[in-house]
Amino acid sequence: MSIEPPIADAHQHFWDPRANYHPWLCDEPPIPFRYGDYRPIRGPYLPADYLADAAGYRVLKTVYVETEWDPRDPIGEMRYVARLRRETGFPTVAVAQAWLDRDDLPAVLDALAAFPFVRGVRHKPRANRSPTDGAPGGMTDAKWRRGFAALVRSGLRFDLQTPWWHLGEAARLAADFPDARIVLNHTGLPADRSAAGLAGWRAAMASLARCPNVAVKISGLGQPGEPWTVEANRAIVLTAIELFGTDRAMFASNFPVDRLCATFDAIYSGFAEIVRAFPASERHALFHDNAVRWYAMAAA
């Protein structure tokens, strides 16, 4: 199935573990992963593979998000992305790796700024394993926050990936740095689909959605051993849109990671079915315009 609006995919990855070192893709044994066994995606995934997966859809632009490349060489990943862009035209823009609590952060931010396609960075802050653990997460660390302040001064965006039980910390961060532009990854990771789990997720998402400088990527909704279905994800998609509005939410594939859960067609046709009754302008915003605006892709 294809869909009416064109697509600006707000979150996708390319990698080639044969040529580049990604610890999670190269090392043995594989690390624990929220989707379970991820060996099927440990091979190369390049623009031609992505376009084959997205066949039948008008993917005009994409946002490459850092792939946990060798942490000793974050700039090397962007050199690799620059080569992919020259050779294939994809991705359109990129979110790079940067470690906000490392001493080399200022030099890394300066180097990233030299790439005209880099729009932001992602550093997954330290997180607790469950909502019952009340210990502070990484977004409260003084050194991490100093790094975040440097990131904001650089003008780059921040892609935040953290479990929903740390979104209160994210809301305080967004309020403390109103000039920051933060994009929450993967819908706040609503892995626990019990009534209590979804209630906790919704409350946490609502607190973050009150911050006008935060947007959300609706992606990463797979569940281990379960098919990606409209029935399983409709309420989560609609809740995220209700909380953030159709101007601060954007659909994304998270490919090839979400290839573990579904085909590109299943995910995007599912999104299309869920928002089928929305006005055309809002559907266009969710599939394309919001990602273009939040990641400044028009001039890329």
C-alpha positions in Angstrom: 0.0 0.0 0.0 1.2 3.5 -0.7 -0.1 6.7 1.0 -1.1 10.1 -0.2 1.4 12.4 1.5 5.1 12.3 0.7 7.3 11.1 3.4 10.1 12.8 5.3 11.3 9.8 7.4 12.3 11.4 10.7 14.4 8.5 12.1 16.3 5.9 10.1 19.8 4.4 10.0 22.4 3.2 7.5 25.4 1.0 8.5 28.0 -1.3 7.1 29.6 -3.4 9.9 32.0 -5.0 7.4 33.7 -1.6 6.9 33.0 0.3 10.1 33.0 -0.6 13.8 29.7 -0.5 15.7 30.2 -2.4 19.0 26.6 -3.6 19.2 26.6 -4.8 15.6 30.1 -6.3 15.6 30.9 -7.6 19.1 30.0 -11.0 20.5 27.8 -11.9 22.2 25.1 -9.5 21.2 24.0 -7.1 23.9 20.5 -7.4 25.4 18.0 -5.5 23.2 14.4 -4.4 23.7 13.3 -6.2 20.6 15.0 -9.5 21.6 17.3 -11.2 19.1 18.6 -8.6 16.7 21.1 -10.8 14.7 19.0 -10.4 11.5 19.9 -6.7 11.3 23.6 -7.0 12.0 24.5 -7.0 8.3 25.0 -4.0 6.1 22.0 -1.7 5.6 22.6 0.9 2.9 20.4 3.4 1.0 19.6 0.9 -1.7 18.3 -1.5 0.9 16.2 1.2 2.5 14.7 2.3 -0.8 13.8 -1.4 -1.6 12.0 -1.6 1.8 10.2 1.7 1.1 9.3 0.7 -2.5 5.9 2.2 -3.4 6.2 5.1 -1.0 7.4 8.6 -2.0 10.2 9.0 0.5 11.6 12.5 -0.4 13.8 13.1 2.7 15.3 11.2 5.6 16.9 12.0 9.0 19.9 9.7 9.7 20.3 9.1 13.4 23.6 8.0 14.9 24.1 4.3 15.0 26.2 3.7 18.1 29.3 3.9 15.9 32.7 3.5 17.6 32.5 6.0 20.5 36.1 6.8 20.1 35.5 8.4 16.6 32.1 10.2 16.4 33.4 12.4 13.6 34.2 9.4 11.5 30.5 8.5 11.4 29.7 11.9 9.8 32.5 11.5 7.3 30.8 8.2 6.3 27.5 9.8 6.1 29.0 12.6 3.9 30.2 9.9 1.5 26.8 8.2 1.4 25.2 11.5 0.6 27.6 12.2 -2.3 27.1 8.7 -3.7 23.3 8.2 -3.2 21.7 11.4 -2.2 20.6 9.9 1.1 20.3 10.8 3.9 19.1 14.4 3.7 20.3 15.4 7.2 21.9 13.7 10.2 21.8 13.5 13.9 25.3 12.8 15.1 26.9 11.1 18.1 28.2 13.3 20.8 28.9 12.5 24.5 27.6 15.4 26.5 29.6 14.4 29.6 32.9 13.9 27.9 35.8 16.4 28.2 36.2 16.5 24.4 32.6 17.7 23.8 33.5 21.3 22.7 35.9 20.0 20.1 33.4 17.4 18.9 30.6 20.1 18.6 33.0 22.3 16.6 33.9 19.4 14.2 30.2 18.5 13.8 29.3 22.1 12.9 31.6 21.8 9.9 29.2 19.3 8.3 26.4 21.3 6.7 24.0 18.4 6.9 24.3 17.8 10.7 21.3 19.0 12.5 21.7 17.7 16.0 23.2 15.1 18.3 21.9 12.2 20.3 23.4 11.0 23.6 21.2 8.5 25.5 21.3 9.7 29.1 21.8 7.1 31.9 18.4 5.5 32.7 16.9 3.3 35.4 15.7 -0.2 34.4 12.1 0.3 35.6 9.8 3.1 36.8 10.0 1.7 40.4 13.6 2.8 40.6 13.4 6.4 41.8 17.1 7.1 41.5 17.9 10.2 39.4 18.7 9.6 35.7 21.6 11.0 33.6 19.8 14.2 32.7 20.3 15.4 36.3 24.1 15.0 36.3 25.8 18.4 36.6 28.5 17.6 34.0 25.9 16.2 31.6 23.8 19.4 32.0 26.9 21.6 31.3 27.4 19.6 28.1 23.8 20.1 27.2 24.2 23.9 27.7 27.1 23.8 25.3 25.0 21.9 22.8 22.2 24.5 23.0 24.8 27.3 22.5 26.0 25.5 19.4 22.6 25.8 17.8 22.3 22.0 17.3 19.1 20.1 18.2 19.0 17.3 20.7 17.4 13.9 20.0 16.4 12.4 23.3 16.0 8.6 23.8 15.0 7.6 27.3 12.3 5.5 28.9 9.1 7.3 29.8 9.8 7.3 33.5 12.6 9.8 33.0 10.4 12.2 31.0 9.8 14.4 34.1 13.6 15.0 34.1 13.3 15.8 30.4 10.5 18.3 31.0 12.6 20.1 33.6 15.5 20.1 31.2 13.3 21.6 28.5 12.0 24.3 30.9 15.5 25.1 32.1 16.8 25.5 28.5 13.9 27.1 26.6 16.1 27.8 23.6 16.8 24.1 23.2 15.1 22.1 20.5 14.4 18.6 21.7 13.0 15.7 19.7 11.8 12.7 21.8 12.7 9.4 20.1 10.4 6.4 19.7 7.2 7.8 21.4 8.8 7.7 24.8 9.3 3.9 24.7 5.9 2.6 25.8 7.0 -1.0 26.1 4.7 -2.0 29.0 1.2 -2.2 27.5 -0.5 -3.0 30.7 -3.2 -0.5 31.9 -0.8 0.7 34.6 2.1 1.0 32.2 0.2 2.9 29.7 -1.2 5.3 32.4 2.3 6.0 33.6 3.5 6.6 30.0 0.6 8.9 29.2 1.1 11.0 32.3 4.9 11.3 31.6 4.3 12.2 28.0 1.7 14.8 29.0 4.3 16.5 31.3 6.8 16.7 28.5 4.3 17.8 25.9 3.6 20.9 27.9 7.1 22.1 26.9 6.7 24.0 23.5 10.3 23.3 22.5 9.8 19.5 22.4 8.5 17.4 19.6 8.0 13.6 19.4 8.8 11.0 16.8 6.1 8.4 16.6 8.2 5.3 15.9 9.8 2.4 17.7 6.5 0.8 18.6 7.4 -2.8 18.1 7.0 -5.5 20.7 9.1 -8.6 21.0 7.4 -11.6 19.4 4.3 -9.6 18.4 3.3 -8.4 15.0 3.1 -4.6 14.4 -0.7 -4.0 14.0 -3.0 -1.0 13.9 -5.0 -2.5 16.8 -1.9 -2.8 19.0 -0.7 0.7 18.3 -3.7 2.9 17.5 -4.2 4.2 21.0 -0.5 5.0 21.5 -0.3 6.9 18.2 -3.4 8.9 18.8 -2.5 9.7 22.4 0.9 11.0 21.3 -0.7 13.2 18.6 -3.4 14.4 21.1 -0.7 15.4 23.6 1.8 17.0 21.2 -0.5 18.2 18.5 -0.2 17.7 14.8 2.5 20.4 14.6 4.9 18.7 17.0 4.6 15.0 16.1 6.2 13.2 13.2 6.1 9.7 11.8 9.3 7.7 11.4 10.3 4.2 10.4 13.3 3.5 12.7 14.5 1.2 9.9 16.3 -1.2 9.8 15.8 -1.7 13.5 12.0 -1.9 13.3 12.4 -4.3 10.4 12.6 -6.8 13.3 8.9 -6.1 14.0 7.3 -5.3 10.7 7.8 -4.3 7.1 8.1 -0.7 6.1 4.7 -1.1 4.4 3.0 -2.5 7.5 4.3 0.4 9.6 3.5 3.2 7.2 0.2 1.8 6.0 -0.7 1.4 9.7 0.1 5.0 10.4 -2.0 6.0 7.4 -4.9 3.9 8.6 -4.8 5.4 12.1 -4.9 9.0 10.9 -7.1 8.3 7.9 -9.9 10.6 9.2 -7.5 13.5 9.9 -7.6 16.6 7.5 -5.2 16.3 4.6 -3.1 19.2 5.9 -2.6 17.4 9.2 -1.6 14.1 7.6 0.8 16.0 5.4 2.4 17.5 8.5 2.7 14.2 10.3 4.2 12.3 7.4 6.4 15.1 5.9 6.2 18.8 6.9 7.0 18.6 10.6 10.2 16.6 10.1 11.2 19.0 7.4 10.6 22.0 9.7 12.1 20.6 12.9 15.2 19.4 11.2 15.5 22.3 8.7 15.6 20.0 5.7 14.3 22.4 3.1 17.7 24.0 2.6 19.8 20.8 2.8 
